[in-house]
Every structure is written in structure tokens, then in C-alpha cells.
Amino acid sequence: MATPGPLRRAYDWTAAHAPWSAWAWRNTALVVASVPVAVPAALALAYTFSNPKHLFKTLAFVLLLCPLLTRLQRSRFWSLTGLDIPKIQWARPWYRWGGLIPRLRAESTWRQYGYHLLVSPLAGIGGVLVVLGWATGAACTFVYAWVWALPVDDRPAGWTEAYVAFTVLGALLLIAMPWFAALVAALDSRAATVLLGPNRAKELERRVEDLAESRAGILDAADLERRRIERDLHDGAQQRLVSLAMNLGIARATLTDLPPEARAVIDEAHREAKEAIEELSSLVRGLHPAVLEDRGLDAAISGIAARAPFPVELTVDLAERPSPTVEAVAYFVVSETLANVAKHARATRCSVLVRRRAQLLTITVSDNGVGGADPAGGTGLLGLRKRVGSVDGTIRINSPHGGPTVITVELPCGL
């Protein structure tokens, strides 16, 4: 299978800042150089038209020369105009086992084939016309000067009027030839970029697939890193704080003969240790709750709903657990949405519906608050939109003033 090379921007060789003479001769050189490269295909086509029975031989001959002709054409454009047509990388050479059939089936081969059979002969004809146009224009322009330089007795009768017309015609032809050469060069360059290079649409599609895979890998790596930090905090710093709080509690209970100032210091340290444990627990849950990995999305969301300051009606319908990355995004979507409801909506109740159908996980959060939620009015909904977008999900917010607010999130489960 063909593997297109990287997309590279073609050099703009018709830039307006180029001198007119350089622009004209560069286009002329490009179209004239197409003539010898077009000779094999032109001879093959002429031979086919003269004897249609040998059509298969002609096609096989051009197909055999196709790699060489393509290299020559790329070299012509690059050396004369700076136009870089990316090469198409093949998994195996055509002469090796298993390399010829995929190459014959590839659409890039037939695009190159079409260029060499159709565009290249036409470009060669254009090159011949350019050469004839320059030669004819130069001859007609200077014929008046040539006749004028002859002795008076050798000049033909009535030469003045006739040769003036020739001179004007030649001058007009010389003026028109740069534009004709530019037209032929532009059409040839456009056709070569489309037919000889990789298919841009497929290359962009491949790039999108590569980027999607890379992003999925980054998301998985970030999720694994959060889990590692959560385990380190839970098994390390949190356990040390718990041990410290227990020792301070024991000291406060057993050391009853201490001065009041020392007991006050122990009480304060015990209280701050417990507050630090609570803050660290909240931080650990915010990184990646252990219950999400151990018991799944249903149990993790149930814990969020139980800690909410208002009643939450929770419905979870999951026939199959989604991937860890999507599961983590769904958990944080529900957590951040309920936090926004508690902070801004002034709601007295809320409902959360989590349902999976095929490869789509749908989360619907509705409340009876005051409404008016605007993603442009704060960072909460913007962060929620970015988190959902990280896995190619979609979010819809319906929040008229006066309520109710309904937030619908759809997450693909293919990650």
C-alpha cells in the first residue's frame, strides 16, 4: 500500500515580486522541458492510433516507464520552478514479491498513469507551440530590420508596408508568449500536483487518524499518571497524616498533666491534621477516585450524588463499562456539573441520567434552578466543554432564564 510522504507547501514560483523577464523565461523553460519527457508517451500513443491492436503493449510500456517518468517530472518542476511534489512511499518495491499487485491496485499509480498519458503529451504540445511562438515572433519582429539593412538595390519592391505588418505582428506575438507560457505552466503544475503527488484528501484523513490515535494515547497516559499520583498520595502522604492525627489524638487523651498551653497546641495540631486529611481526600478524589477504578462509574457517581447539598435522582444504565478514559471523563462531567449546580443554580433538586447505547455514552443532568447558564460567563462550563471535547464528545446546554437547566453530554465509547 502506498504511504504518502509529509504534506509540504509548494513554492510560489509565480510570486509578484519576481522580475518579469525571469518569470517569463522560467515559465518558458518549464514548458519547453516538458517536450522531451513527453516523447515516450506521445510515441506510444501515436503507435497505438496507427495500430490499435497493440493497445495493451502500449499501455504496458507506459506503465513500465511510469516510475522513471514520474521522477523526471518531479525533477523538472523542482529544478526549474521550486515546486516540490512529495514522493509516494511504497511498502515494497514493485520488483519484489508482493510489491507489484498493490502498486497496480493503488489509485496513485493510475493518477500518475493518467498524467503521463494525457497531461504530459498536451504539455509537450504546449511546449512546442511556445518554442514556435518565440521563434516566429522573433523572426517577424526583426525581418524589417534585416530588410532595411540590405542595400537599396537588393530590397524587394513594396517591402515597407508588408514588412511593417510583419514587424507589428511579431512584436504582438512576443508580448503574448510570456502569458501563454505562464498559462501552460500553471495548468501543467496544477495537474502535476494533483496527479503525481499524494491524494491530499486521503493524506489529511490519514493525518486526522494519526492525530486521533496520538491524542488517545496522550489521554491514556495522562489518566495513568493521575492514577499513579492518586495511589501515591493515598498510600503515602494520606497514611502519614492519618498516623499523625492518631498520635496527636492519643497524646491529647493520655497526656492529661500537660500545661494548658501545651494541650492547646496539641488540640490545634490535631484539628489541622484532620483538616489536612479531608483536603487531601478531596484532592485524591479530584485526581482519580479509587472507587471509579474498583467498582465502576455507577458507584463513583453514587458517591458524588450522596455528597451533594440537595436531593439527586440518579439513574445509571450501563450494559458494559466504557474505557477508563471515557469513564474518567464521564465521572468528572457529573462531578463538575453538580458542583456548578450547587454553586450557581440555587436548585432544590437535580436528576442525573447515565445511559449507554451501542458505542455512545449519554449523560443528562437537569435541575430546577434559576437557569441562565452561559458558557461565556465563567470558566466552569468552558472547562466542561474542553474536557468533553478531549474525547470527541459533544455537549448541549439548554438553560433559559428562570430554568430549568438541562445539560446533555454524549461521549463516544470507541476510545
N, C-alpha and C positions, 0 to 999 in steps of 0.2 A: 504494500500500500504506500502511496506517496505521502511523504511528510513535508508540508510546505515549510520553507525557511521563515525567518522572522520578517514581519512586515517592516519595510523601510520606505521612508518618504523619498519619492523621486526628485531629483534635482530639477529645479525650474529653469531649464535652459533657454526659455523664451522670455526671460525677465526683461522688464522695460529698460533697465539700466545698461543693458548690453549695447555696444556700438552697432549702428545699423549695418555697416559693412560686415562686421564679424557675424552678426545674426544672419545676414543673407548668405554668406559663404558657408556658414556652419550648416544651415538647412540644405544648401545645395550639395555639400559634401555627404550629408546623411542620405539623401535620396539617390545620389549617384552611386554611393557604396552599396546600395541595395540591389543594383543591377547584377553584379557577378554572383551574389548569394542566391538570387532568384533563378539563375540559369538552369540548375539541375531540375527544379520543379517545372520550369517552363518547357524544357526539352521533353520531360516525361509527359506533360500534358499534350504537347504537340504530337508526340509519338502515339499517344492514346487516341487523339482525334483522327489521326491518319489511319490507324488500325485499331478499331475498338475491341478486337479480340484479345488484345494484350492489356486490357484494363487492370486485371489482377496483378500482372507483373509490374505495371507502372506504380500501382498503389503500394506494393511490397517494396519496390525500390525506394520510393519516397519515405516510407515508414522506416526503412533501414537507415536512411540518411538523416532521419528526424533529430536524433540527439546531436549530431555534428552541426546540422543547420541551426539548431536552437542555440548552441554555443556561439556560433559565428554571429548570429543576430544579436545576442546579448552583448558580445564584444563590440559590435558595430555601434550600438546605442550608447554603451558606456564610454568608449574611447572618443566618440565624436560629439556627444551631447551631454554626457554625465548622467544619463538616465539609467538608474540601477534597477534591473528587473531581477527579483530574487529567484534563486535556483530552487528547484523542487528536489528534495532529498528522497531517495528511494531506499526501502529497507534492504533490498538486494540488487546487485547489478543484473541487467537483463540477460546476460550470457550465463548466469549461474542457475542451478536447479531451483525452480520455484520463483524465479525473478521475472521471466518473460510474460507469463499469463497475467499476473496482477498489473503489470505495466500496460498490457494491451487493453485490460478492462478499465483502467483509470480514465476518468473524464479529462484529466490534464493532458494525457497523451493525445487524445482526439482534438482537444483545443489547439495544441501545437501543430497537429496534423492539418487542421483547417487553416491555420495561419500560413503554413508553408505551401499549401496547395492553392489557396485563394488570395490571401492578402499579399504574400511575397511577390507573386507574378505581377499583380496590379501595381505594387510599389515599384517593381522593376520597370514596368511600362512608364510610370510617372517619372522615374529617374532618366529614362531615355528621352522623354519629352522635355525635361528640364535641360538636358545637355543640348538637344536640338534647338530649344528656345534661346539659350545663351549664345550658341554659335550663330544662329540665324540673326538674332538681334545685333550681335557684334558685326557681322558681315554687312548687314543693311545699313548700320549706322556709319561705318567707315567707308562705304563704297563711294560716297560723294567726295570725301577727301582723297580717295585713291584716284578717281577720275580727274579731279581738279589738279592733282599732281602730275598728270600726264602732259606731254607737250600739246600745245593748242591744235596742231595738225592731226594728232592722234585721237583727240576727243571725238566721241560719236555725236552725230547731229541730234539736236534737241535733248541733250543729256541733262540740261539744267532742271527742267520741270520733272522729268522722270526720276532722276536720282535724288532730288529733294524729297519726293514722296517716299522713296526707299529709306532715306535717312530718318524721316519722321516716324515711319513705321518701325524701324529698328530701335529708335530711342524709346518709343512706347513699349516695345517688347522687352527691352532691357529693364524698364521701370516695373513692368508687371511680373517678370520672372522671380524676383525675390518673394513676392506674395504667393505665387503659385508653388514655389518650392516649400514655403512655410506651410501651405495647406497640405501638400502631400506628406511632409514630415510630421505634421500634427496628427493626421489620420493614421499614418503608419505607426507612430509612437503610441497612440491610444490603443490601436489594435494589438500591438505587441505587449503592452502592459496587461491587457485583459486576457489574451490568449496564451502568451508564452510564460507568464508568471503564475503563481498560485491563485486559486479561486479565493478572492477576498472575502466573500460571504462565508465560505467554509472555514477559512482561516480565522475569521472573527468568531465563528461558532466554536472552533477548537479552543481559541483563547478564552472564551467565556467558560467553557467546560473546565479548562485548566485553572482558571481563577476560582471557580466554584469549588473544585477539589482542594485548592490551596487554602481557601477560606475555611472550608470544613475542617481541614487539618489544623489550622490555627485555632479555631473554636474548640476542637477536641483537646488540643494542647493546653489552652487556657483553662478549660474545665478541669483537666487533670491537675494543673498547677493549683487551682483553687481547692481541690480536694486534698492535695498534699498539705497546703497551708492549714486547712481546717483540721486535718489529723494531727499536725504538729502542735497547733495551738491547743487542741482538745486533750491530747495525750501529754503535752509538755507544760506550757505556761499555765493552763487552766488547772491542771492537777496540782501544780506547785502552789497556786493561790488557794485552792481548796485546803491543802495541807496547812498553809499558813493561817487560814481562817480558823481551822480546827484547833491549832496550837494556841492561837490567841483566845479562843473560846475556853479552852481548858485552863489557860493561865488566869483568865478572868474569874473562872469558877473556883479554882483551887487556891489562888494566892489572895486570900481574904485579908491578910495582915499588912498589905501594902499601904503606903500613904495614899490619900485621896487623889493627889496629883498623878501618881503613877497609874492608879486604876483608871483615871480619866484618859490617860494616854493609851492604855490597853484597850479601853472601850472604843475610842476613836479609831485606833488601828484596826480593830475587829470589824467595825462598821465599814470603813473604807475598803477592807479586803472583800467583804461580801458585795459591796457595790462594784468593785472591780471584776468580781466573778460574774455578776449579772451583765455588765457591759461586755465582757469577753464572750459570754454565751451568746449575746445578741450579735456580736461581730462574727462569731463562728457560724451562727445560723445564716447570716447575711452572705458569707462566703460560699458555703455549700452545706446545707443541713445534712447531718448523718442519716436522719430518718428517710430522706429522699433516696439515698443510695440503698439503704437497708430494706425499706418497706414500700417504696414507690411513691408516685405522685399523690395518690388518694390520701395516704396517711400524712404526708407532708402538708398538703393543703388543709387537711382537717385541723392540724396544729395551728395554722395561721388563722383559720376561722374561729377557733376556740379563744385565741388571744385578742380578737377584735373587740372594740368597745361597744359593739351593737350586735344584735342577732344576725347571724349569717345562715341563709338556707343554702346548703351545699349539695350538689348532685354531681357525681363522678361516674361516667360510663366509659370504661376503658377495657375493651376486649383484649388488648395487647399493649404492653408497655412500649412507649416510644424510645428512641435512642437517648442516651444520657444527656447529650447536648440539648435536644429539644425538650426533654423533661426538665432540665435546669431552667431553660428559658420560660417554660410554662409556669414553673414554681415562682420565679421572680416576677412574672407578669401579674399573677394573682396577688403576690405579696405587695408589690408597689401600688397596684390598683386599690387594694383595700386600705393601704396607708394614705393614699390620696383622698379616698372617700372619707376616712376618719378625720383628715386634716382640713378639707375644704368643703365637703358636700353638706355637712350638717344633717346627715341622714339618720333615720331611726332603724332602718333595716336594709339588708342587702341580700342578693342572691347570686350564687356562683354556679355556673353550669360548665362542666368539662366533659367533652364527648369526642370520641374518635370514630371516624367513619373512613374506612379504607386507609389511605395514606394522608389524611388530613385531620389534625387535632384542632378542635374548635373550643374556644374559651369565651364565655359570655358572662360579663359582670354587670349587674344592674342595681341601682339604688333609688331610693325615693327622696333624694336630696334636692337642693335648690337648683341644680343644673348649671348651665353656663360654662362648662368645662371648655377651655380653649388651649390647644397645644402651643399657641404662640404666647400665651400669658405666663408661662413658667417652665421650669426645667423638668418637672415630673413627667408630663405626658411626652415631652420631646425625648427624654431618656427612654421611656417605654417604647416609643416608636423606633428608636435606634436599636434597642435590644431585640425587638421583633424583626426588624429588617436584617439583622445579622444572620438570620437563618432563612431569609427569603420569605418571611411571613408577611401578613397584611393585618392592618388594624383599622377599624372603623369606629368612630366616636359620634354618637348621637346624643347631644346634651343641650336641648333647648332651655332657655331661661325659665325657671320655675320647675324644671325637672319633668320626668325622671331622666337619669343618665344611663345609657346603655353602651357599653364598650365590648366590641366583638373582635376577637383575635383569632386568626387562622394560621396555624403553623404546619408546614409540610413535614411529614414523618419519614421522608426518604433520607435524611441526613444521618 
